[in-house]
Amino acid sequence: MDVNITLAIVIITCLVSIPAFSSQKMIDDLIFYPPAIYRRNQWYRFFTCGFIHADWMHLAFNMYAFYAFGNYIEGAFVQLFGGMGRLIYIILYITSLFFCLLPTYIKHRDNAYYRSLGASGAVSAIVFVFIFLFPTEGIGLIFIPGLHIPGFIFGLIYLIISSVLAKRGGSHINHSAHFWGAVYGIVFTVIAAFALTPYNLPALFLQQVQDYFSSF
């Protein structure tokens, strides 16, 4: 029987996040805290921080987005990579937790006041793999009901906004993790496909975008 990896990750994340809402000790032990990594070699924090969240809204938003897009990507990876598809999908998610935070770690490794938590960077990786594989699929905007724009346009706007906000700083949201998670998700998928399949995914992406504009 095939296991739904996306659902399993959602369940595990909820099982860790919900008790942490009422346990400051759990938060302190698992949160991404660069000085603890730099000075005490607590590298596990790159990964454990993705399984805790600030509050119910933070958890619900991340897990809803992850489940909605993750199911598509899990199925797409099974088609793309065959029997190794789900394993590669797990590797993508877990490694995204690390690489989306690497620039943040480099910037804040001596900052005793910096902390970060949540799966947003890894979720961003999954969303952008969806956009990369299905660039012309419409993506809805929560704040404008009924409006859907092609994924490749949504992705471009999202990356620009995330980059600007990351450089501006002064926010409790780690926009850098969103940006680098998105970039890493695409890079990982391209390299994995190049190594394990005959598909040229960048060429397929460009062909779909070209076909989209040709339809007008």
C-alpha positions in Angstrom: 0.0 0.0 0.0 1.4 3.4 -1.0 1.9 5.9 1.8 0.8 9.5 1.4 4.0 11.2 2.3 2.5 14.7 2.2 -0.2 13.7 4.7 2.3 12.0 6.9 4.5 15.2 7.1 1.4 17.3 7.9 0.4 14.9 10.7 3.9 14.8 12.2 4.2 18.6 12.0 0.9 19.1 13.8 1.9 16.5 16.4 5.0 18.5 17.2 3.6 22.0 16.7 0.5 21.8 18.8 2.2 20.7 22.1 4.8 23.3 21.5 2.2 26.1 21.6 2.0 25.6 25.3 5.7 24.6 26.0 8.3 27.3 25.8 10.9 24.6 26.5 10.0 22.8 23.3 10.2 26.0 21.4 13.6 26.9 22.9 14.9 23.4 22.2 13.7 23.2 18.6 13.7 26.7 17.2 16.2 27.9 14.6 18.7 29.9 16.7 21.9 30.6 14.7 24.3 31.2 17.6 23.4 27.8 19.1 24.3 26.3 15.8 27.5 28.3 15.3 28.8 28.0 18.9 27.3 24.7 20.0 27.1 22.8 16.7 23.3 22.2 17.2 22.8 21.7 13.5 19.6 19.8 14.1 17.9 23.2 14.6 17.9 23.7 10.8 15.4 20.8 10.6 13.5 20.8 13.9 12.4 24.5 13.5 10.3 23.4 10.5 8.1 21.3 12.8 7.1 24.1 15.2 5.0 27.1 14.5 4.2 30.4 16.2 0.4 29.9 16.5 -2.6 28.1 15.0 -2.9 30.5 12.1 0.8 30.0 11.2 0.5 26.2 11.4 -2.8 26.1 9.5 -1.6 28.3 6.6 1.6 26.4 6.1 0.0 23.0 6.3 -2.9 23.9 4.0 -0.5 25.3 1.4 1.8 22.3 1.8 -1.0 19.7 1.5 -2.6 21.5 -1.5 0.6 21.6 -3.5 2.5 18.7 -2.0 -0.1 16.1 -3.1 0.4 17.2 -6.7 4.2 17.2 -6.4 4.3 13.8 -4.7 2.3 12.3 -7.6 4.4 14.2 -10.2 7.6 12.8 -8.6 6.2 9.3 -8.8 5.5 9.8 -12.5 8.9 11.5 -13.1 11.2 9.3 -11.0 9.2 6.0 -10.8 9.7 3.9 -7.7 12.2 6.4 -6.3 9.7 9.3 -6.5 8.5 9.4 -2.9 12.0 9.0 -1.5 13.2 11.9 -3.7 10.1 13.9 -2.6 11.1 13.4 1.1 14.7 14.3 0.4 13.5 17.5 -1.3 11.4 18.5 1.7 14.0 17.7 4.3 16.9 19.4 2.5 14.7 22.4 1.8 14.5 23.0 5.5 18.2 23.3 5.6 19.0 25.2 2.4 16.3 27.8 2.8 17.8 28.9 6.1 21.5 28.7 5.1 21.7 32.4 4.0 19.9 33.4 7.3 22.4 31.4 9.3 25.3 33.1 7.6 23.8 36.5 8.2 22.7 36.0 11.8 25.1 33.4 13.3 26.3 35.9 15.9 22.9 37.5 16.5 21.7 36.5 19.9 18.3 38.1 19.3 17.5 36.2 16.1 15.1 33.3 16.1 13.0 31.7 13.4 10.5 28.9 13.2 8.0 27.3 10.8 8.0 25.3 7.6 7.5 28.2 5.3 10.8 27.9 3.5 10.2 24.2 2.7 6.6 24.9 1.7 7.9 27.6 -0.6 10.1 25.0 -2.2 7.2 22.7 -2.8 5.0 25.5 -4.2 7.7 26.6 -6.6 8.3 23.0 -7.8 4.6 23.0 -8.7 5.0 26.3 -10.6 8.1 25.0 -12.4 6.4 21.7 -13.5 3.0 23.3 -14.2 3.8 26.9 -15.0 0.5 27.8 -16.7 -1.8 26.4 -14.0 -3.8 29.1 -12.3 -2.9 30.0 -8.7 -5.6 31.8 -6.6 -5.0 34.8 -4.4 -6.5 34.5 -1.0 -7.1 38.3 -0.7 -8.8 38.5 -4.1 -11.4 35.6 -4.3 -12.0 34.2 -7.7 -8.8 35.6 -9.3 -6.3 33.1 -10.6 -3.1 34.0 -12.4 -0.7 31.7 -14.2 1.8 30.1 -11.9 4.9 31.5 -13.6 3.6 35.0 -13.3 2.6 34.5 -9.7 6.1 33.0 -9.0 7.9 35.9 -10.5 5.9 38.5 -8.5 6.4 36.4 -5.3 10.2 36.2 -5.8 10.5 39.9 -6.4 8.4 40.8 -3.4 10.2 38.3 -1.1 13.6 39.6 -2.3 12.7 43.2 -1.6 11.2 42.5 1.8 14.2 40.3 2.8 16.6 43.2 2.0 14.4 45.7 3.8 14.2 43.6 7.0 12.4 44.7 10.1 9.8 42.0 9.9 9.0 38.9 12.0 8.6 37.0 8.7 11.7 35.3 7.3 11.3 36.4 3.7 14.8 35.2 2.9 13.8 31.6 3.7 10.8 32.0 1.4 13.0 33.2 -1.5 15.8 30.7 -1.1 13.4 27.8 -0.4 11.7 28.6 -3.8 15.0 28.8 -5.6 16.3 25.6 -4.0 13.2 23.6 -4.8 13.6 24.4 -8.5 17.4 23.7 -8.5 17.0 20.4 -6.7 14.3 19.2 -9.1 16.3 20.2 -12.2 19.4 18.4 -10.9 17.5 15.3 -9.8 15.7 15.1 -13.2 19.0 15.6 -15.1 20.7 12.8 -13.1 17.9 10.3 -13.0 15.6 10.9 -16.0 15.9 11.8 -19.7 13.8 14.9 -19.2 15.0 18.4 -19.8 12.8 20.2 -17.3 13.9 23.8 -18.0 13.1 23.2 -21.7 9.7 21.8 -20.9 9.0 24.8 -18.6 9.9 27.3 -21.4 7.9 25.4 -23.9 4.8 25.6 -21.7 5.2 29.3 -21.1 5.7 29.8 -24.9 2.6 27.8 -25.6 0.7 30.0 -23.1 1.6 33.2 -24.9 1.0 31.6 -28.3 -2.6 30.9 -27.3 -3.5 34.6 -27.4 
